Amino acid sequence: MAYQILWVDDNIEELRSHLMYLGEKGYEVQGVTNGTDALAVLNERNFDAILLDEMMPGMGGLETLE
């Protein structure tokens, strides 16, 4: 079973090469662009790790973490 990673970053499209690299290494990565979407995804499933951008418009990383 692949490790599940949630990557929360408002510039997630710019990180596409990183997402592809992790996918090639056997990780399953789901990307979302804001804290609100991250919380919605977390209500539906669990992840082994979360990569969380601190500076995002709207709900920032620290607010999402709380």
PDBQT receptor file of N, H, CA, C and O in Angstrom, charges set to zero:
ATOM      1  N   MET A   1       0.838  -1.187   0.000  1.00  0.00    +0.000 N 
ATOM      2  CA  MET A   1       0.000   0.000   0.000  1.00  0.00    +0.000 C 
ATOM      3  C   MET A   1       0.884   1.253   0.000  1.00  0.00    +0.000 C 
ATOM      4  O   MET A   1       1.846   1.339   0.763  1.00  0.00    +0.000 OA
ATOM      5  N   ALA A   2       0.558   2.207  -0.846  1.00  0.00    +0.000 N 
ATOM      6  H   ALA A   2      -0.223   2.138  -1.467  1.00  0.00    +0.000 HD
ATOM      7  CA  ALA A   2       1.323   3.444  -0.961  1.00  0.00    +0.000 C 
ATOM      8  C   ALA A   2       0.989   4.382   0.192  1.00  0.00    +0.000 C 
ATOM      9  O   ALA A   2      -0.142   4.425   0.677  1.00  0.00    +0.000 OA
ATOM     10  N   TYR A   3       1.993   5.125   0.614  1.00  0.00    +0.000 N 
ATOM     11  H   TYR A   3       2.911   5.090   0.221  1.00  0.00    +0.000 HD
ATOM     12  CA  TYR A   3       1.732   6.166   1.607  1.00  0.00    +0.000 C 
ATOM     13  C   TYR A   3       0.873   7.246   0.973  1.00  0.00    +0.000 C 
ATOM     14  O   TYR A   3       1.051   7.583  -0.198  1.00  0.00    +0.000 OA
ATOM     15  N   GLN A   4      -0.062   7.788   1.749  1.00  0.00    +0.000 N 
ATOM     16  H   GLN A   4      -0.207   7.514   2.700  1.00  0.00    +0.000 HD
ATOM     17  CA  GLN A   4      -1.000   8.805   1.291  1.00  0.00    +0.000 C 
ATOM     18  C   GLN A   4      -0.541  10.173   1.797  1.00  0.00    +0.000 C 
ATOM     19  O   GLN A   4      -0.358  10.361   2.999  1.00  0.00    +0.000 OA
ATOM     20  N   ILE A   5      -0.357  11.123   0.885  1.00  0.00    +0.000 N 
ATOM     21  H   ILE A   5      -0.506  10.970  -0.091  1.00  0.00    +0.000 HD
ATOM     22  CA  ILE A   5       0.086  12.468   1.245  1.00  0.00    +0.000 C 
ATOM     23  C   ILE A   5      -0.941  13.478   0.752  1.00  0.00    +0.000 C 
ATOM     24  O   ILE A   5      -1.393  13.409  -0.391  1.00  0.00    +0.000 OA
ATOM     25  N   LEU A   6      -1.304  14.412   1.617  1.00  0.00    +0.000 N 
ATOM     26  H   LEU A   6      -0.937  14.468   2.545  1.00  0.00    +0.000 HD
ATOM     27  CA  LEU A   6      -2.134  15.555   1.227  1.00  0.00    +0.000 C 
ATOM     28  C   LEU A   6      -1.213  16.767   1.156  1.00  0.00    +0.000 C 
ATOM     29  O   LEU A   6      -0.561  17.118   2.139  1.00  0.00    +0.000 OA
ATOM     30  N   TRP A   7      -1.164  17.399  -0.004  1.00  0.00    +0.000 N 
ATOM     31  H   TRP A   7      -1.694  17.114  -0.803  1.00  0.00    +0.000 HD
ATOM     32  CA  TRP A   7      -0.321  18.580  -0.191  1.00  0.00    +0.000 C 
ATOM     33  C   TRP A   7      -1.236  19.779  -0.379  1.00  0.00    +0.000 C 
ATOM     34  O   TRP A   7      -1.993  19.843  -1.347  1.00  0.00    +0.000 OA
ATOM     35  N   VAL A   8      -1.167  20.734   0.553  1.00  0.00    +0.000 N 
ATOM     36  H   VAL A   8      -0.552  20.682   1.340  1.00  0.00    +0.000 HD
ATOM     37  CA  VAL A   8      -2.037  21.910   0.549  1.00  0.00    +0.000 C 
ATOM     38  C   VAL A   8      -1.179  23.124   0.215  1.00  0.00    +0.000 C 
ATOM     39  O   VAL A   8      -0.320  23.523   1.002  1.00  0.00    +0.000 OA
ATOM     40  N   ASP A   9      -1.418  23.708  -0.955  1.00  0.00    +0.000 N 
ATOM     41  H   ASP A   9      -2.115  23.383  -1.594  1.00  0.00    +0.000 HD
ATOM     42  CA  ASP A   9      -0.625  24.855  -1.392  1.00  0.00    +0.000 C 
ATOM     43  C   ASP A   9      -1.420  25.617  -2.446  1.00  0.00    +0.000 C 
ATOM     44  O   ASP A   9      -1.962  25.022  -3.377  1.00  0.00    +0.000 OA
ATOM     45  N   ASP A  10      -1.485  26.939  -2.293  1.00  0.00    +0.000 N 
ATOM     46  H   ASP A  10      -1.044  27.423  -1.537  1.00  0.00    +0.000 HD
ATOM     47  CA  ASP A  10      -2.242  27.738  -3.257  1.00  0.00    +0.000 C 
ATOM     48  C   ASP A  10      -1.576  27.764  -4.635  1.00  0.00    +0.000 C 
ATOM     49  O   ASP A  10      -2.199  28.190  -5.606  1.00  0.00    +0.000 OA
ATOM     50  N   ASN A  11      -0.341  27.322  -4.735  1.00  0.00    +0.000 N 
ATOM     51  H   ASN A  11       0.166  26.976  -3.946  1.00  0.00    +0.000 HD
ATOM     52  CA  ASN A  11       0.363  27.239  -6.015  1.00  0.00    +0.000 C 
ATOM     53  C   ASN A  11       0.592  25.783  -6.418  1.00  0.00    +0.000 C 
ATOM     54  O   ASN A  11       1.635  25.451  -6.981  1.00  0.00    +0.000 OA
ATOM     55  N   ILE A  12      -0.368  24.924  -6.134  1.00  0.00    +0.000 N 
ATOM     56  H   ILE A  12      -1.216  25.194  -5.676  1.00  0.00    +0.000 HD
ATOM     57  CA  ILE A  12      -0.185  23.486  -6.334  1.00  0.00    +0.000 C 
ATOM     58  C   ILE A  12       0.133  23.151  -7.795  1.00  0.00    +0.000 C 
ATOM     59  O   ILE A  12       0.866  22.196  -8.051  1.00  0.00    +0.000 OA
ATOM     60  N   GLU A  13      -0.394  23.905  -8.750  1.00  0.00    +0.000 N 
ATOM     61  H   GLU A  13      -0.990  24.681  -8.543  1.00  0.00    +0.000 HD
ATOM     62  CA  GLU A  13      -0.114  23.633 -10.165  1.00  0.00    +0.000 C 
ATOM     63  C   GLU A  13       1.363  23.841 -10.490  1.00  0.00    +0.000 C 
ATOM     64  O   GLU A  13       1.914  23.154 -11.350  1.00  0.00    +0.000 OA
ATOM     65  N   GLU A  14       2.000  24.780  -9.808  1.00  0.00    +0.000 N 
ATOM     66  H   GLU A  14       1.552  25.338  -9.109  1.00  0.00    +0.000 HD
ATOM     67  CA  GLU A  14       3.426  25.022 -10.016  1.00  0.00    +0.000 C 
ATOM     68  C   GLU A  14       4.276  23.891  -9.431  1.00  0.00    +0.000 C 
ATOM     69  O   GLU A  14       5.459  23.780  -9.752  1.00  0.00    +0.000 OA
ATOM     70  N   LEU A  15       3.690  23.064  -8.588  1.00  0.00    +0.000 N 
ATOM     71  H   LEU A  15       2.729  23.154  -8.327  1.00  0.00    +0.000 HD
ATOM     72  CA  LEU A  15       4.403  21.964  -7.932  1.00  0.00    +0.000 C 
ATOM     73  C   LEU A  15       4.145  20.636  -8.637  1.00  0.00    +0.000 C 
ATOM     74  O   LEU A  15       4.491  19.580  -8.108  1.00  0.00    +0.000 OA
ATOM     75  N   ARG A  16       3.547  20.678  -9.813  1.00  0.00    +0.000 N 
ATOM     76  H   ARG A  16       3.266  21.536 -10.242  1.00  0.00    +0.000 HD
ATOM     77  CA  ARG A  16       3.165  19.460 -10.528  1.00  0.00    +0.000 C 
ATOM     78  C   ARG A  16       4.345  18.497 -10.691  1.00  0.00    +0.000 C 
ATOM     79  O   ARG A  16       4.172  17.285 -10.564  1.00  0.00    +0.000 OA
ATOM     80  N   SER A  17       5.547  19.026 -10.973  1.00  0.00    +0.000 N 
ATOM     81  H   SER A  17       5.688  20.011 -11.076  1.00  0.00    +0.000 HD
ATOM     82  CA  SER A  17       6.702  18.136 -11.150  1.00  0.00    +0.000 C 
ATOM     83  C   SER A  17       7.033  17.399  -9.853  1.00  0.00    +0.000 C 
ATOM     84  O   SER A  17       7.451  16.242  -9.890  1.00  0.00    +0.000 OA
ATOM     85  N   HIS A  18       6.852  18.051  -8.716  1.00  0.00    +0.000 N 
ATOM     86  H   HIS A  18       6.513  18.992  -8.686  1.00  0.00    +0.000 HD
ATOM     87  CA  HIS A  18       7.087  17.398  -7.424  1.00  0.00    +0.000 C 
ATOM     88  C   HIS A  18       6.049  16.303  -7.172  1.00  0.00    +0.000 C 
ATOM     89  O   HIS A  18       6.373  15.226  -6.672  1.00  0.00    +0.000 OA
ATOM     90  N   LEU A  19       4.805  16.596  -7.524  1.00  0.00    +0.000 N 
ATOM     91  H   LEU A  19       4.541  17.471  -7.930  1.00  0.00    +0.000 HD
ATOM     92  CA  LEU A  19       3.739  15.609  -7.355  1.00  0.00    +0.000 C 
ATOM     93  C   LEU A  19       3.999  14.383  -8.229  1.00  0.00    +0.000 C 
ATOM     94  O   LEU A  19       3.802  13.249  -7.793  1.00  0.00    +0.000 OA
ATOM     95  N   MET A  20       4.439  14.619  -9.454  1.00  0.00    +0.000 N 
ATOM     96  H   MET A  20       4.599  15.540  -9.808  1.00  0.00    +0.000 HD
ATOM     97  CA  MET A  20       4.745  13.511 -10.354  1.00  0.00    +0.000 C 
ATOM     98  C   MET A  20       5.918  12.692  -9.825  1.00  0.00    +0.000 C 
ATOM     99  O   MET A  20       5.889  11.462  -9.879  1.00  0.00    +0.000 OA
ATOM    100  N   TYR A  21       6.942  13.359  -9.317  1.00  0.00    +0.000 N 
ATOM    101  H   TYR A  21       6.966  14.358  -9.272  1.00  0.00    +0.000 HD
ATOM    102  CA  TYR A  21       8.106  12.664  -8.764  1.00  0.00    +0.000 C 
ATOM    103  C   TYR A  21       7.692  11.758  -7.604  1.00  0.00    +0.000 C 
ATOM    104  O   TYR A  21       8.077  10.589  -7.553  1.00  0.00    +0.000 OA
ATOM    105  N   LEU A  22       6.911  12.302  -6.679  1.00  0.00    +0.000 N 
ATOM    106  H   LEU A  22       6.598  13.251  -6.721  1.00  0.00    +0.000 HD
ATOM    107  CA  LEU A  22       6.455  11.486  -5.546  1.00  0.00    +0.000 C 
ATOM    108  C   LEU A  22       5.599  10.321  -6.015  1.00  0.00    +0.000 C 
ATOM    109  O   LEU A  22       5.701   9.224  -5.466  1.00  0.00    +0.000 OA
ATOM    110  N   GLY A  23       4.760  10.539  -7.017  1.00  0.00    +0.000 N 
ATOM    111  H   GLY A  23       4.677  11.431  -7.463  1.00  0.00    +0.000 HD
ATOM    112  CA  GLY A  23       3.952   9.468  -7.580  1.00  0.00    +0.000 C 
ATOM    113  C   GLY A  23       4.814   8.366  -8.168  1.00  0.00    +0.000 C 
ATOM    114  O   GLY A  23       4.514   7.183  -8.008  1.00  0.00    +0.000 OA
ATOM    115  N   GLU A  24       5.878   8.750  -8.842  1.00  0.00    +0.000 N 
ATOM    116  H   GLU A  24       6.121   9.711  -8.972  1.00  0.00    +0.000 HD
ATOM    117  CA  GLU A  24       6.808   7.770  -9.420  1.00  0.00    +0.000 C 
ATOM    118  C   GLU A  24       7.529   6.966  -8.341  1.00  0.00    +0.000 C 
ATOM    119  O   GLU A  24       7.927   5.826  -8.579  1.00  0.00    +0.000 OA
ATOM    120  N   LYS A  25       7.696   7.548  -7.171  1.00  0.00    +0.000 N 
ATOM    121  H   LYS A  25       7.372   8.474  -6.978  1.00  0.00    +0.000 HD
ATOM    122  CA  LYS A  25       8.363   6.875  -6.055  1.00  0.00    +0.000 C 
ATOM    123  C   LYS A  25       7.401   6.019  -5.235  1.00  0.00    +0.000 C 
ATOM    124  O   LYS A  25       7.797   5.405  -4.244  1.00  0.00    +0.000 OA
ATOM    125  N   GLY A  26       6.130   5.984  -5.656  1.00  0.00    +0.000 N 
ATOM    126  H   GLY A  26       5.809   6.482  -6.461  1.00  0.00    +0.000 HD
ATOM    127  CA  GLY A  26       5.169   5.107  -5.008  1.00  0.00    +0.000 C 
ATOM    128  C   GLY A  26       4.243   5.770  -4.006  1.00  0.00    +0.000 C 
ATOM    129  O   GLY A  26       3.455   5.094  -3.345  1.00  0.00    +0.000 OA
ATOM    130  N   TYR A  27       4.331   7.080  -3.887  1.00  0.00    +0.000 N 
ATOM    131  H   TYR A  27       4.971   7.629  -4.424  1.00  0.00    +0.000 HD
ATOM    132  CA  TYR A  27       3.437   7.801  -2.981  1.00  0.00    +0.000 C 
ATOM    133  C   TYR A  27       2.168   8.189  -3.730  1.00  0.00    +0.000 C 
ATOM    134  O   TYR A  27       2.208   8.479  -4.926  1.00  0.00    +0.000 OA
ATOM    135  N   GLU A  28       1.051   8.193  -3.024  1.00  0.00    +0.000 N 
ATOM    136  H   GLU A  28       1.019   7.958  -2.053  1.00  0.00    +0.000 HD
ATOM    137  CA  GLU A  28      -0.187   8.708  -3.599  1.00  0.00    +0.000 C 
ATOM    138  C   GLU A  28      -0.390  10.098  -3.027  1.00  0.00    +0.000 C 
ATOM    139  O   GLU A  28      -0.581  10.259  -1.821  1.00  0.00    +0.000 OA
ATOM    140  N   VAL A  29      -0.348  11.107  -3.897  1.00  0.00    +0.000 N 
ATOM    141  H   VAL A  29      -0.192  10.975  -4.876  1.00  0.00    +0.000 HD
ATOM    142  CA  VAL A  29      -0.415  12.497  -3.460  1.00  0.00    +0.000 C 
ATOM    143  C   VAL A  29      -1.688  13.136  -3.988  1.00  0.00    +0.000 C 
ATOM    144  O   VAL A  29      -1.990  13.066  -5.180  1.00  0.00    +0.000 OA
ATOM    145  N   GLN A  30      -2.422  13.756  -3.086  1.00  0.00    +0.000 N 
ATOM    146  H   GLN A  30      -2.176  13.812  -2.118  1.00  0.00    +0.000 HD
ATOM    147  CA  GLN A  30      -3.591  14.542  -3.483  1.00  0.00    +0.000 C 
ATOM    148  C   GLN A  30      -3.281  15.992  -3.176  1.00  0.00    +0.000 C 
ATOM    149  O   GLN A  30      -2.875  16.320  -2.061  1.00  0.00    +0.000 OA
ATOM    150  N   GLY A  31      -3.466  16.858  -4.151  1.00  0.00    +0.000 N 
ATOM    151  H   GLY A  31      -3.796  16.592  -5.057  1.00  0.00    +0.000 HD
ATOM    152  CA  GLY A  31      -3.209  18.270  -3.964  1.00  0.00    +0.000 C 
ATOM    153  C   GLY A  31      -4.494  19.070  -3.889  1.00  0.00    +0.000 C 
ATOM    154  O   GLY A  31      -5.441  18.825  -4.636  1.00  0.00    +0.000 OA
ATOM    155  N   VAL A  32      -4.514  20.025  -2.983  1.00  0.00    +0.000 N 
ATOM    156  H   VAL A  32      -3.745  20.224  -2.376  1.00  0.00    +0.000 HD
ATOM    157  CA  VAL A  32      -5.619  20.991  -2.891  1.00  0.00    +0.000 C 
ATOM    158  C   VAL A  32      -5.010  22.384  -2.747  1.00  0.00    +0.000 C 
ATOM    159  O   VAL A  32      -3.853  22.525  -2.350  1.00  0.00    +0.000 OA
ATOM    160  N   THR A  33      -5.793  23.406  -3.073  1.00  0.00    +0.000 N 
ATOM    161  H   THR A  33      -6.732  23.291  -3.395  1.00  0.00    +0.000 HD
ATOM    162  CA  THR A  33      -5.249  24.760  -3.156  1.00  0.00    +0.000 C 
ATOM    163  C   THR A  33      -5.571  25.665  -1.977  1.00  0.00    +0.000 C 
ATOM    164  O   THR A  33      -5.148  26.821  -1.960  1.00  0.00    +0.000 OA
ATOM    165  N   ASN A  34      -6.306  25.168  -0.997  1.00  0.00    +0.000 N 
ATOM    166  H   ASN A  34      -6.649  24.229  -1.010  1.00  0.00    +0.000 HD
ATOM    167  CA  ASN A  34      -6.631  26.047   0.137  1.00  0.00    +0.000 C 
ATOM    168  C   ASN A  34      -6.996  25.220   1.369  1.00  0.00    +0.000 C 
ATOM    169  O   ASN A  34      -7.258  24.021   1.281  1.00  0.00    +0.000 OA
ATOM    170  N   GLY A  35      -7.005  25.891   2.514  1.00  0.00    +0.000 N 
ATOM    171  H   GLY A  35      -6.792  26.865   2.586  1.00  0.00    +0.000 HD
ATOM    172  CA  GLY A  35      -7.288  25.227   3.773  1.00  0.00    +0.000 C 
ATOM    173  C   GLY A  35      -8.697  24.680   3.877  1.00  0.00    +0.000 C 
ATOM    174  O   GLY A  35      -8.912  23.622   4.468  1.00  0.00    +0.000 OA
ATOM    175  N   THR A  36      -9.653  25.388   3.310  1.00  0.00    +0.000 N 
ATOM    176  H   THR A  36      -9.478  26.248   2.830  1.00  0.00    +0.000 HD
ATOM    177  CA  THR A  36     -11.036  24.928   3.359  1.00  0.00    +0.000 C 
ATOM    178  C   THR A  36     -11.200  23.591   2.648  1.00  0.00    +0.000 C 
ATOM    179  O   THR A  36     -11.851  22.682   3.162  1.00  0.00    +0.000 OA
ATOM    180  N   ASP A  37     -10.602  23.478   1.458  1.00  0.00    +0.000 N 
ATOM    181  H   ASP A  37     -10.073  24.217   1.041  1.00  0.00    +0.000 HD
ATOM    182  CA  ASP A  37     -10.667  22.214   0.720  1.00  0.00    +0.000 C 
ATOM    183  C   ASP A  37      -9.910  21.107   1.450  1.00  0.00    +0.000 C 
ATOM    184  O   ASP A  37     -10.324  19.948   1.434  1.00  0.00    +0.000 OA
ATOM    185  N   ALA A  38      -8.798  21.472   2.090  1.00  0.00    +0.000 N 
ATOM    186  H   ALA A  38      -8.462  22.414   2.103  1.00  0.00    +0.000 HD
ATOM    187  CA  ALA A  38      -8.030  20.482   2.845  1.00  0.00    +0.000 C 
ATOM    188  C   ALA A  38      -8.869  19.884   3.968  1.00  0.00    +0.000 C 
ATOM    189  O   ALA A  38      -8.867  18.670   4.169  1.00  0.00    +0.000 OA
ATOM    190  N   LEU A  39      -9.577  20.725   4.689  1.00  0.00    +0.000 N 
ATOM    191  H   LEU A  39      -9.579  21.711   4.525  1.00  0.00    +0.000 HD
ATOM    192  CA  LEU A  39     -10.412  20.228   5.787  1.00  0.00    +0.000 C 
ATOM    193  C   LEU A  39     -11.543  19.349   5.267  1.00  0.00    +0.000 C 
ATOM    194  O   LEU A  39     -11.904  18.359   5.902  1.00  0.00    +0.000 OA
ATOM    195  N   ALA A  40     -12.099  19.706   4.118  1.00  0.00    +0.000 N 
ATOM    196  H   ALA A  40     -11.805  20.510   3.602  1.00  0.00    +0.000 HD
ATOM    197  CA  ALA A  40     -13.161  18.886   3.527  1.00  0.00    +0.000 C 
ATOM    198  C   ALA A  40     -12.625  17.506   3.147  1.00  0.00    +0.000 C 
ATOM    199  O   ALA A  40     -13.282  16.496   3.398  1.00  0.00    +0.000 OA
ATOM    200  N   VAL A  41     -11.438  17.458   2.546  1.00  0.00    +0.000 N 
ATOM    201  H   VAL A  41     -10.905  18.279   2.342  1.00  0.00    +0.000 HD
ATOM    202  CA  VAL A  41     -10.838  16.181   2.161  1.00  0.00    +0.000 C 
ATOM    203  C   VAL A  41     -10.514  15.360   3.409  1.00  0.00    +0.000 C 
ATOM    204  O   VAL A  41     -10.718  14.146   3.425  1.00  0.00    +0.000 OA
ATOM    205  N   LEU A  42     -10.013  16.016   4.448  1.00  0.00    +0.000 N 
ATOM    206  H   LEU A  42      -9.848  17.002   4.435  1.00  0.00    +0.000 HD
ATOM    207  CA  LEU A  42      -9.652  15.309   5.687  1.00  0.00    +0.000 C 
ATOM    208  C   LEU A  42     -10.871  14.735   6.401  1.00  0.00    +0.000 C 
ATOM    209  O   LEU A  42     -10.746  13.774   7.159  1.00  0.00    +0.000 OA
ATOM    210  N   ASN A  43     -12.043  15.311   6.169  1.00  0.00    +0.000 N 
ATOM    211  H   ASN A  43     -12.145  16.092   5.553  1.00  0.00    +0.000 HD
ATOM    212  CA  ASN A  43     -13.264  14.751   6.751  1.00  0.00    +0.000 C 
ATOM    213  C   ASN A  43     -13.676  13.453   6.063  1.00  0.00    +0.000 C 
ATOM    214  O   ASN A  43     -14.451  12.673   6.617  1.00  0.00    +0.000 OA
ATOM    215  N   GLU A  44     -13.156  13.221   4.850  1.00  0.00    +0.000 N 
ATOM    216  H   GLU A  44     -12.527  13.854   4.400  1.00  0.00    +0.000 HD
ATOM    217  CA  GLU A  44     -13.535  12.038   4.079  1.00  0.00    +0.000 C 
ATOM    218  C   GLU A  44     -12.511  10.915   4.131  1.00  0.00    +0.000 C 
ATOM    219  O   GLU A  44     -12.867   9.750   3.955  1.00  0.00    +0.000 OA
ATOM    220  N   ARG A  45     -11.243  11.244   4.369  1.00  0.00    +0.000 N 
ATOM    221  H   ARG A  45     -10.954  12.191   4.512  1.00  0.00    +0.000 HD
ATOM    222  CA  ARG A  45     -10.218  10.201   4.379  1.00  0.00    +0.000 C 
ATOM    223  C   ARG A  45      -9.017  10.617   5.209  1.00  0.00    +0.000 C 
ATOM    224  O   ARG A  45      -8.854  11.789   5.548  1.00  0.00    +0.000 OA
ATOM    225  N   ASN A  46      -8.181   9.643   5.529  1.00  0.00    +0.000 N 
ATOM    226  H   ASN A  46      -8.314   8.691   5.253  1.00  0.00    +0.000 HD
ATOM    227  CA  ASN A  46      -6.980   9.877   6.324  1.00  0.00    +0.000 C 
ATOM    228  C   ASN A  46      -5.750   9.880   5.431  1.00  0.00    +0.000 C 
ATOM    229  O   ASN A  46      -5.745   9.281   4.355  1.00  0.00    +0.000 OA
ATOM    230  N   PHE A  47      -4.715  10.558   5.888  1.00  0.00    +0.000 N 
ATOM    231  H   PHE A  47      -4.719  11.044   6.761  1.00  0.00    +0.000 HD
ATOM    232  CA  PHE A  47      -3.447  10.629   5.181  1.00  0.00    +0.000 C 
ATOM    233  C   PHE A  47      -2.319  10.274   6.136  1.00  0.00    +0.000 C 
ATOM    234  O   PHE A  47      -2.445  10.436   7.350  1.00  0.00    +0.000 OA
ATOM    235  N   ASP A  48      -1.224   9.793   5.580  1.00  0.00    +0.000 N 
ATOM    236  H   ASP A  48      -1.122   9.661   4.594  1.00  0.00    +0.000 HD
ATOM    237  CA  ASP A  48      -0.050   9.481   6.378  1.00  0.00    +0.000 C 
ATOM    238  C   ASP A  48       0.770  10.729   6.667  1.00  0.00    +0.000 C 
ATOM    239  O   ASP A  48       1.460  10.802   7.684  1.00  0.00    +0.000 OA
ATOM    240  N   ALA A  49       0.695  11.717   5.770  1.00  0.00    +0.000 N 
ATOM    241  H   ALA A  49       0.134  11.658   4.944  1.00  0.00    +0.000 HD
ATOM    242  CA  ALA A  49       1.437  12.968   5.932  1.00  0.00    +0.000 C 
ATOM    243  C   ALA A  49       0.685  14.089   5.241  1.00  0.00    +0.000 C 
ATOM    244  O   ALA A  49      -0.056  13.868   4.283  1.00  0.00    +0.000 OA
ATOM    245  N   ILE A  50       0.894  15.300   5.748  1.00  0.00    +0.000 N 
ATOM    246  H   ILE A  50       1.496  15.479   6.525  1.00  0.00    +0.000 HD
ATOM    247  CA  ILE A  50       0.299  16.488   5.144  1.00  0.00    +0.000 C 
ATOM    248  C   ILE A  50       1.400  17.520   4.966  1.00  0.00    +0.000 C 
ATOM    249  O   ILE A  50       2.109  17.854   5.915  1.00  0.00    +0.000 OA
ATOM    250  N   LEU A  51       1.539  18.023   3.740  1.00  0.00    +0.000 N 
ATOM    251  H   LEU A  51       0.963  17.751   2.970  1.00  0.00    +0.000 HD
ATOM    252  CA  LEU A  51       2.447  19.132   3.450  1.00  0.00    +0.000 C 
ATOM    253  C   LEU A  51       1.575  20.372   3.352  1.00  0.00    +0.000 C 
ATOM    254  O   LEU A  51       0.697  20.452   2.494  1.00  0.00    +0.000 OA
ATOM    255  N   LEU A  52       1.815  21.343   4.232  1.00  0.00    +0.000 N 
ATOM    256  H   LEU A  52       2.529  21.279   4.929  1.00  0.00    +0.000 HD
ATOM    257  CA  LEU A  52       0.902  22.465   4.399  1.00  0.00    +0.000 C 
ATOM    258  C   LEU A  52       1.635  23.787   4.224  1.00  0.00    +0.000 C 
ATOM    259  O   LEU A  52       2.540  24.115   4.991  1.00  0.00    +0.000 OA
ATOM    260  N   ASP A  53       1.236  24.541   3.207  1.00  0.00    +0.000 N 
ATOM    261  H   ASP A  53       0.501  24.274   2.584  1.00  0.00    +0.000 HD
ATOM    262  CA  ASP A  53       1.790  25.875   2.960  1.00  0.00    +0.000 C 
ATOM    263  C   ASP A  53       1.284  26.821   4.043  1.00  0.00    +0.000 C 
ATOM    264  O   ASP A  53       0.094  26.829   4.358  1.00  0.00    +0.000 OA
ATOM    265  N   GLU A  54       2.181  27.611   4.608  1.00  0.00    +0.000 N 
ATOM    266  H   GLU A  54       3.147  27.604   4.352  1.00  0.00    +0.000 HD
ATOM    267  CA  GLU A  54       1.774  28.527   5.672  1.00  0.00    +0.000 C 
ATOM    268  C   GLU A  54       1.068  29.766   5.128  1.00  0.00    +0.000 C 
ATOM    269  O   GLU A  54       0.109  30.248   5.731  1.00  0.00    +0.000 OA
ATOM    270  N   MET A  55       1.529  30.277   4.009  1.00  0.00    +0.000 N 
ATOM    271  H   MET A  55       2.308  29.885   3.519  1.00  0.00    +0.000 HD
ATOM    272  CA  MET A  55       1.003  31.530   3.460  1.00  0.00    +0.000 C 
ATOM    273  C   MET A  55       0.074  31.248   2.290  1.00  0.00    +0.000 C 
ATOM    274  O   MET A  55       0.525  31.053   1.161  1.00  0.00    +0.000 OA
ATOM    275  N   MET A  56      -1.227  31.227   2.565  1.00  0.00    +0.000 N 
ATOM    276  H   MET A  56      -1.594  31.385   3.482  1.00  0.00    +0.000 HD
ATOM    277  CA  MET A  56      -2.243  31.040   1.526  1.00  0.00    +0.000 C 
ATOM    278  C   MET A  56      -3.324  32.087   1.730  1.00  0.00    +0.000 C 
ATOM    279  O   MET A  56      -3.591  32.488   2.863  1.00  0.00    +0.000 OA
ATOM    280  N   PRO A  57      -3.951  32.539   0.643  1.00  0.00    +0.000 N 
ATOM    281  CA  PRO A  57      -5.072  33.469   0.804  1.00  0.00    +0.000 C 
ATOM    282  C   PRO A  57      -6.243  32.783   1.502  1.00  0.00    +0.000 C 
ATOM    283  O   PRO A  57      -6.411  31.568   1.404  1.00  0.00    +0.000 OA
ATOM    284  N   GLY A  58      -7.029  33.556   2.191  1.00  0.00    +0.000 N 
ATOM    285  H   GLY A  58      -6.892  34.544   2.271  1.00  0.00    +0.000 HD
ATOM    286  CA  GLY A  58      -8.157  32.980   2.934  1.00  0.00    +0.000 C 
ATOM    287  C   GLY A  58      -7.629  32.309   4.183  1.00  0.00    +0.000 C 
ATOM    288  O   GLY A  58      -6.948  32.939   4.992  1.00  0.00    +0.000 OA
ATOM    289  N   MET A  59      -7.938  31.040   4.344  1.00  0.00    +0.000 N 
ATOM    290  H   MET A  59      -8.491  30.528   3.686  1.00  0.00    +0.000 HD
ATOM    291  CA  MET A  59      -7.495  30.279   5.498  1.00  0.00    +0.000 C 
ATOM    292  C   MET A  59      -6.054  29.847   5.291  1.00  0.00    +0.000 C 
ATOM    293  O   MET A  59      -5.774  28.965   4.479  1.00  0.00    +0.000 OA
ATOM    294  N   GLY A  60      -5.137  30.472   6.028  1.00  0.00    +0.000 N 
ATOM    295  H   GLY A  60      -5.364  31.189   6.687  1.00  0.00    +0.000 HD
ATOM    296  CA  GLY A  60      -3.721  30.147   5.904  1.00  0.00    +0.000 C 
ATOM    297  C   GLY A  60      -3.381  28.810   6.538  1.00  0.00    +0.000 C 
ATOM    298  O   GLY A  60      -4.235  28.160   7.140  1.00  0.00    +0.000 OA
ATOM    299  N   GLY A  61      -2.146  28.413   6.400  1.00  0.00    +0.000 N 
ATOM    300  H   GLY A  61      -1.452  28.941   5.911  1.00  0.00    +0.000 HD
ATOM    301  CA  GLY A  61      -1.699  27.122   6.890  1.00  0.00    +0.000 C 
ATOM    302  C   GLY A  61      -1.844  26.950   8.388  1.00  0.00    +0.000 C 
ATOM    303  O   GLY A  61      -2.291  25.899   8.848  1.00  0.00    +0.000 OA
ATOM    304  N   LEU A  62      -1.470  27.975   9.168  1.00  0.00    +0.000 N 
ATOM    305  H   LEU A  62      -1.106  28.828   8.795  1.00  0.00    +0.000 HD
ATOM    306  CA  LEU A  62      -1.571  27.841  10.621  1.00  0.00    +0.000 C 
ATOM    307  C   LEU A  62      -3.023  27.759  11.079  1.00  0.00    +0.000 C 
ATOM    308  O   LEU A  62      -3.339  27.017  12.008  1.00  0.00    +0.000 OA
ATOM    309  N   GLU A  63      -3.897  28.509  10.440  1.00  0.00    +0.000 N 
ATOM    310  H   GLU A  63      -3.641  29.113   9.685  1.00  0.00    +0.000 HD
ATOM    311  CA  GLU A  63      -5.319  28.437  10.768  1.00  0.00    +0.000 C 
ATOM    312  C   GLU A  63      -5.882  27.057  10.409  1.00  0.00    +0.000 C 
ATOM    313  O   GLU A  63      -6.685  26.492  11.153  1.00  0.00    +0.000 OA
ATOM    314  N   THR A  64      -5.460  26.535   9.286  1.00  0.00    +0.000 N 
ATOM    315  H   THR A  64      -4.809  26.993   8.682  1.00  0.00    +0.000 HD
ATOM    316  CA  THR A  64      -5.893  25.199   8.866  1.00  0.00    +0.000 C 
ATOM    317  C   THR A  64      -5.405  24.152   9.852  1.00  0.00    +0.000 C 
ATOM    318  O   THR A  64      -6.131  23.214  10.183  1.00  0.00    +0.000 OA
ATOM    319  N   LEU A  65      -4.186  24.310  10.314  1.00  0.00    +0.000 N 
ATOM    320  H   LEU A  65      -3.596  25.071  10.046  1.00  0.00    +0.000 HD
ATOM    321  CA  LEU A  65      -3.589  23.361  11.259  1.00  0.00    +0.000 C 
ATOM    322  C   LEU A  65      -4.361  23.315  12.573  1.00  0.00    +0.000 C 
ATOM    323  O   LEU A  65      -4.526  22.249  13.164  1.00  0.00    +0.000 OA
ATOM    324  N   GLU A  66      -4.828  24.465  13.023  1.00  0.00    +0.000 N 
ATOM    325  H   GLU A  66      -4.694  25.331  12.543  1.00  0.00    +0.000 HD
ATOM    326  CA  GLU A  66      -5.595  24.498  14.271  1.00  0.00    +0.000 C 
ATOM    327  C   GLU A  66      -6.840  23.651  14.157  1.00  0.00    +0.000 C 
ATOM    328  O   GLU A  66      -7.612  23.557  15.111  1.00  0.00    +0.000 OA
TER     329      GLU A  66
